[in-house]
Amino acid sequence: MTNEELAWAAGFFDGEGCFTNSHDRRRSYVVCRPTACITQKDCQILGKFARIVGMGKIYLHMSGWQWTLARWADVEWLMCLLWPWLSIVKREQATRVMAEFYALQDRRLG
């Protein structure tokens, strides 16, 4: 992957992607998992993004196609890869997601 490709991927993710935490409250404790996703009508553009970042899966989704990354270490790596080209808004979103994740981990372990 080149810097030009990463800059393109970051711009695409910045406009179309989302960092969020998925929560599972079915257990006796809350499970919080950082995720990254992009939903699009065109699967080819998601394929280009996935090839550049080298991770994630593409699924048929009710509103089109979705690229998803759900392992916290992979989400953190994606943040590192794209960080230099992300807007301040997307950087703040990423920071909030990881802060919530680590705060819940600290409570569970503490």
MOURTA-V870112 format. One record per pair of residues at least 6 apart in sequence whose ideal C-beta (glycine too) atoms are under 8 Angstrom apart, sorted by the first residue. I is the first residue (numbers start at 1). J is the second residue. D is the distance in whole Angstrom. If there is no record, write none. Layout:
i=[I/I]
j=[J/J]
d=[D/D]
//
This chain:
i=[1/1/1/1/5/6/6/6/6/6/7/8/9/9/9/9/9/10/10/10/10/10/11/12/12/12/13/13/13/13/13/13/14/14/14/14/14/14/16/16/16/17/17/17/17/18/18/18/18/19/19/19/19/19/19/19/19/19/20/20/20/20/20/21/21/21/21/21/21/21/22/22/22/22/23/23/23/23/24/24/24/25/29/30/32/32/32/32/33/33/33/34/34/34/34/34/34/35/35/35/35/36/36/36/36/36/37/37/37/37/38/38/38/38/39/39/39/39/39/40/40/40/40/40/41/41/42/42/43/43/46/46/46/46/47/49/49/50/50/50/50/53/53/53/55/55/55/55/56/56/56/56/56/57/57/57/58/58/58/58/59/59/59/60/69/69/72/75/76/79/79/83/83/86]
j=[52/53/54/81/52/52/81/82/84/85/85/52/49/52/53/81/82/82/83/84/85/86/85/38/45/49/36/38/49/82/86/90/82/85/86/87/89/90/38/39/40/36/37/38/90/36/37/38/93/34/35/36/75/79/90/93/94/97/34/35/36/37/97/32/33/34/35/97/100/101/32/33/35/70/30/31/32/33/30/31/33/31/108/104/100/101/104/105/70/72/101/72/75/76/97/98/101/68/69/70/75/56/68/69/75/78/66/67/68/69/46/49/66/67/61/63/64/65/66/46/64/65/66/67/64/65/64/65/58/65/58/65/66/67/58/56/67/56/57/58/67/78/81/82/69/74/77/78/67/68/69/74/78/67/68/69/65/66/67/68/65/66/68/66/75/78/101/97/98/94/98/91/94/94]
d=[5/7/7/8/5/7/6/7/8/7/5/7/6/5/6/8/6/4/8/7/3/5/6/7/7/6/8/7/7/6/7/7/8/8/6/5/8/5/5/8/7/6/7/4/8/7/6/7/7/7/8/5/7/7/7/5/5/5/8/6/8/7/6/5/7/6/7/5/5/6/8/5/5/8/6/7/6/8/7/4/8/8/6/6/6/5/4/8/6/6/8/5/4/7/5/6/5/7/6/5/6/7/7/4/5/5/6/6/5/7/6/7/7/5/6/6/6/7/5/5/6/6/8/8/4/7/8/7/6/4/5/6/8/4/7/8/6/5/8/6/6/6/6/8/6/5/7/7/5/6/4/8/8/7/6/8/6/7/5/8/7/5/6/8/6/6/6/8/7/5/7/7/8/7]
//
